[in-house]
Amino acid sequence: MMRARTGTVVALSAAVVAAAAVLAAQLISFGAPPTAYAAAAFERAGPVVGPGENPLYAIQAVLKGQSEAMVQGDRDAYLAAFPATETQLRERAGRRFDSLAALGVRRWDLATNGVPGQFNGLWRVPVSIGYCFDVPDCTPVPLLVDTDWTVAHGRVRLAGWEQTNRPWDTARLTVRRGERVTVAAAESVDPDLFDTLLRAAEAAAPVDDRVASSFGGPPRRYLVFVAGDEEWASWYDSDTENAAAYTIPLQPGTSDVVVDRRSIRGEAWNRTLMTHEFAHVVTLGGTRPPFGAWWLVEGIAEYVANGDGTALRDDLPSVQKYLKAERWDGTVALGPPADGATLDDTVARYGIALLAVTYLARQFGEAKMLAFFAQVVRRGATLDAAATSALGATWSTVARDAAASVRAAAAQ
């Protein structure tokens, strides 16, 4: 989900890694149970693995130590699992620790996902990560990474840890906290831009908190990542063409917002941008919307952001050009801009979506518009069924009148 540069692209980063080892015919000795390692020497060399043992329990002991070290803020203990000779591995681990600590990580649950199997002399096993920021009483955000391990001189050592495309895993972050918003920026981002965006985000949060009351309530905090040029192209592998920012649903109740540092401008624009993205956070609630609901997803975000008329002032000139060029056939339920679409055409689609949702709110009342949105986007109802249920009218009539309203607004 994104707002165009003048809306939101749903790009859920779900690194799903399948264990490749087929172990049915493999004779595995697990050795001592995990409790046996509690009293074992857990030195920098790693837990002991007996001759012929599968290192599962030893790996679990390392992961348990890492989990505890992360939440206790013990950087040295966390890095102890990474061999000093593996300089790149340790450097990435140190950066990951520093960024997560700055973000206020309170859960860092690590667990093996399956049984280690041998590949090219290494022991490989996927590791499940569950993490939360700020509070420990949460539903951890899930993530899965591949890991490689060696057993040398009877001790298990980390040899590889898959790097994800999460901001905290690829960049050393600087963090600022407001009352409702945490903003984390890559090192390349000018601190002044970062502080400017935090002020805008804090101003936006109460607006979106109000809307959130119709969707189960606001998040504990809004989390915003500010990307430099390099990070913008790599975080979350998202499609960012013509985007100023986007929102990534991670799981029900949790979303991340990512902003391109080049999109941070004046106060009014920044506030509109953040209100739009936070609207995605609260209206989607960390879930992926149906593809065909693009116009509603973006339209409601623009509607929420348009409290002072800024969003419409930004969008309307592009809408007028689009209609004058006869690029619109009157379809209200628009899909996302096509690949390679111009910025003007992209903004026009956002503007049409804004005008259509504004019509629904004015004609039927905001409460019914929100109920219509929830039925289509959150529950997967058809436009026909949702219009009849929430609006008390047929969708064909609603769509016709909404299209007329768009044309009337563009003619002003």
Solvent accessible surface area in square Angstrom, and as a share of the most:
residue,aa,sasa,rsa
1,M,0,0.00
2,M,11,0.05
3,R,5,0.02
4,A,5,0.04
5,R,53,0.20
6,T,43,0.25
7,G,0,0.00
8,T,3,0.02
9,V,37,0.21
10,V,43,0.25
11,A,20,0.15
12,L,56,0.28
13,S,15,0.09
14,A,68,0.52
15,A,40,0.31
16,V,127,0.73
17,V,32,0.18
18,A,87,0.68
19,A,59,0.46
20,A,79,0.61
21,A,29,0.22
22,V,132,0.76
23,L,41,0.21
24,A,105,0.81
25,A,108,0.83
26,Q,72,0.32
27,L,178,0.88
28,I,38,0.19
29,S,57,0.37
30,F,72,0.30
31,G,40,0.39
32,A,39,0.30
33,P,76,0.48
34,P,70,0.44
35,T,110,0.64
36,A,49,0.38
37,Y,27,0.10
38,A,93,0.72
39,A,100,0.77
40,A,33,0.26
41,A,50,0.39
42,F,96,0.40
43,E,97,0.44
44,R,144,0.53
45,A,35,0.27
46,G,7,0.06
47,P,1,0.01
48,V,67,0.38
49,V,9,0.05
50,G,19,0.18
51,P,146,0.92
52,G,75,0.72
53,E,37,0.17
54,N,5,0.03
55,P,1,0.00
56,L,17,0.08
57,Y,47,0.18
58,A,1,0.01
59,I,0,0.00
60,Q,59,0.26
61,A,21,0.16
62,V,5,0.03
63,L,2,0.01
64,K,126,0.54
65,G,23,0.22
66,Q,3,0.01
67,S,19,0.12
68,E,72,0.32
69,A,3,0.03
70,M,3,0.01
71,V,65,0.37
72,Q,134,0.60
73,G,49,0.47
74,D,62,0.32
75,R,93,0.34
76,D,98,0.51
77,A,46,0.36
78,Y,1,0.00
79,L,12,0.06
80,A,19,0.15
81,A,13,0.10
82,F,2,0.01
83,P,13,0.08
84,A,78,0.60
85,T,121,0.70
86,E,74,0.33
87,T,101,0.59
88,Q,119,0.53
89,L,22,0.11
90,R,63,0.23
91,E,85,0.38
92,R,73,0.26
93,A,0,0.00
94,G,2,0.02
95,R,42,0.15
96,R,5,0.02
97,F,9,0.04
98,D,41,0.21
99,S,0,0.00
100,L,0,0.00
101,A,46,0.36
102,A,40,0.31
103,L,3,0.01
104,G,5,0.05
105,V,4,0.02
106,R,112,0.41
107,R,69,0.25
108,W,2,0.01
109,D,56,0.29
110,L,20,0.10
111,A,53,0.41
112,T,24,0.14
113,N,65,0.33
114,G,44,0.43
115,V,45,0.26
116,P,0,0.00
117,G,1,0.01
118,Q,104,0.46
119,F,61,0.26
120,N,159,0.81
121,G,64,0.62
122,L,53,0.26
123,W,32,0.11
124,R,97,0.35
125,V,0,0.00
126,P,6,0.04
127,V,0,0.00
128,S,36,0.23
129,I,6,0.03
130,G,10,0.09
131,Y,3,0.01
132,C,9,0.06
133,F,37,0.15
134,D,48,0.25
135,V,41,0.24
136,P,77,0.48
137,D,99,0.51
138,C,36,0.22
139,T,99,0.57
140,P,35,0.22
141,V,8,0.05
142,P,82,0.52
143,L,12,0.06
144,L,26,0.13
145,V,0,0.00
146,D,37,0.19
147,T,1,0.00
148,D,21,0.11
149,W,1,0.00
150,T,40,0.23
151,V,57,0.33
152,A,49,0.38
153,H,193,0.86
154,G,28,0.27
155,R,52,0.19
156,V,1,0.01
157,R,60,0.22
158,L,1,0.01
159,A,31,0.24
160,G,16,0.15
161,W,16,0.05
162,E,62,0.28
163,Q,56,0.25
164,T,15,0.09
165,N,32,0.16
166,R,6,0.02
167,P,0,0.00
168,W,3,0.01
169,D,2,0.01
170,T,39,0.22
171,A,8,0.06
172,R,77,0.28
173,L,12,0.06
174,T,59,0.34
175,V,29,0.17
176,R,78,0.29
177,R,108,0.39
178,G,23,0.22
179,E,150,0.67
180,R,45,0.16
181,V,0,0.00
182,T,5,0.03
183,V,0,0.00
184,A,0,0.00
185,A,0,0.00
186,A,2,0.02
187,E,124,0.55
188,S,83,0.54
189,V,7,0.04
190,D,71,0.37
191,P,77,0.48
192,D,104,0.54
193,L,49,0.24
194,F,3,0.01
195,D,45,0.23
196,T,34,0.20
197,L,0,0.00
198,L,24,0.12
199,R,158,0.58
200,A,7,0.05
201,A,0,0.00
202,E,43,0.19
203,A,49,0.38
204,A,0,0.00
205,A,0,0.00
206,P,80,0.51
207,V,59,0.34
208,D,0,0.00
209,D,32,0.16
210,R,134,0.49
211,V,5,0.03
212,A,0,0.00
213,S,87,0.56
214,S,63,0.41
215,F,27,0.11
216,G,85,0.81
217,G,30,0.29
218,P,66,0.41
219,P,29,0.18
220,R,144,0.53
221,R,58,0.21
222,Y,3,0.01
223,L,26,0.13
224,V,0,0.00
225,F,0,0.00
226,V,0,0.00
227,A,0,0.00
228,G,1,0.01
229,D,71,0.37
230,E,140,0.63
231,E,28,0.12
232,W,15,0.05
233,A,88,0.68
234,S,48,0.31
235,W,2,0.01
236,Y,4,0.02
237,D,113,0.58
238,S,19,0.12
239,D,80,0.41
240,T,24,0.14
241,E,81,0.36
242,N,32,0.17
243,A,0,0.00
244,A,0,0.00
245,A,0,0.00
246,Y,0,0.00
247,T,1,0.00
248,I,0,0.00
249,P,1,0.00
250,L,19,0.10
251,Q,21,0.10
252,P,107,0.67
253,G,58,0.56
254,T,41,0.24
255,S,14,0.09
256,D,5,0.02
257,V,1,0.00
258,V,0,0.00
259,V,0,0.00
260,D,0,0.00
261,R,78,0.28
262,R,119,0.43
263,S,0,0.00
264,I,14,0.07
265,R,115,0.42
266,G,42,0.41
267,E,132,0.59
268,A,45,0.35
269,W,22,0.08
270,N,0,0.00
271,R,71,0.26
272,T,5,0.03
273,L,0,0.00
274,M,0,0.00
275,T,6,0.04
276,H,0,0.00
277,E,0,0.00
278,F,0,0.00
279,A,0,0.00
280,H,0,0.00
281,V,15,0.09
282,V,6,0.04
283,T,0,0.00
284,L,1,0.01
285,G,16,0.15
286,G,4,0.04
287,T,45,0.26
288,R,157,0.57
289,P,22,0.14
290,P,55,0.34
291,F,162,0.68
292,G,59,0.57
293,A,2,0.02
294,W,25,0.09
295,W,1,0.00
296,L,0,0.00
297,V,4,0.02
298,E,0,0.00
299,G,0,0.00
300,I,0,0.00
301,A,0,0.00
302,E,1,0.00
303,Y,46,0.17
304,V,8,0.05
305,A,6,0.05
306,N,30,0.15
307,G,75,0.72
308,D,74,0.38
309,G,20,0.20
310,T,11,0.07
311,A,0,0.00
312,L,48,0.24
313,R,154,0.56
314,D,40,0.21
315,D,4,0.02
316,L,33,0.17
317,P,70,0.44
318,S,9,0.06
319,V,0,0.00
320,Q,58,0.26
321,K,116,0.49
322,Y,16,0.06
323,L,26,0.13
324,K,177,0.75
325,A,64,0.50
326,E,154,0.69
327,R,136,0.50
328,W,16,0.06
329,D,120,0.62
330,G,20,0.19
331,T,62,0.36
332,V,5,0.03
333,A,31,0.24
334,L,14,0.07
335,G,27,0.26
336,P,45,0.28
337,P,27,0.17
338,A,76,0.59
339,D,132,0.68
340,G,59,0.57
341,A,23,0.17
342,T,81,0.47
343,L,72,0.36
344,D,59,0.30
345,D,20,0.10
346,T,1,0.01
347,V,2,0.01
348,A,0,0.00
349,R,45,0.17
350,Y,4,0.01
351,G,0,0.00
352,I,0,0.00
353,A,0,0.00
354,L,1,0.00
355,L,13,0.07
356,A,0,0.00
357,V,0,0.00
358,T,16,0.09
359,Y,29,0.11
360,L,1,0.01
361,A,9,0.07
362,R,201,0.73
363,Q,108,0.48
364,F,46,0.19
365,G,31,0.30
366,E,55,0.25
367,A,81,0.63
368,K,102,0.43
369,M,0,0.00
370,L,18,0.09
371,A,40,0.31
372,F,0,0.00
373,F,0,0.00
374,A,13,0.10
375,Q,36,0.16
376,V,10,0.06
377,V,8,0.04
378,R,88,0.32
379,R,173,0.63
380,G,51,0.49
381,A,32,0.25
382,T,89,0.52
383,L,40,0.20
384,D,91,0.47
385,A,54,0.42
386,A,0,0.00
387,A,0,0.00
388,T,88,0.51
389,S,78,0.50
390,A,12,0.09
391,L,9,0.05
392,G,67,0.65
393,A,27,0.21
394,T,79,0.46
395,W,33,0.11
396,S,82,0.53
397,T,51,0.29
398,V,2,0.01
399,A,22,0.17
400,R,157,0.57
401,D,46,0.24
402,A,1,0.01
403,A,13,0.10
404,A,60,0.46
405,S,39,0.25
406,V,0,0.00
407,R,107,0.39
408,A,60,0.46
409,A,17,0.13
410,A,13,0.10
411,A,89,0.69
412,Q,168,0.75
